Amino acid sequence: MSWTVEFTSKAAKQVNTLQKRHRDTLALLVRDMQLNGPVRANWPNYSRLGSDTFHCHLAHKWVACWRVTDNRVKLIEVYYAGSREKAPY
């Protein structure tokens, strides 16, 4: 069973402000999470922020943050996609 990845409304708006190459990187990350789950240790600058919260740098200045919202139905929520300086961690 694959994972479902959803974006909060705020994160969806943030994605639209990213440059195309960073949106493409985020799309690859989302696809990887759909296939393999939220723990993406194979990505550069990935780390666990809490028990069910994670982040990964899309580029030097850009980051995505996500959390597992329901482990039973395999639901991941991306709650931030934007600059590293404003990241909520």
Secondary structure, DSSP 8 states (H G I E B T S, - for coil): ---EEEE-HHHHHHHHHS-HHHHHHHHHHHHHHHHH-S--TTSTTEEE-SSSEEEEESSSSEEEEEEEEETTTTEEEEEEEEEGGG---
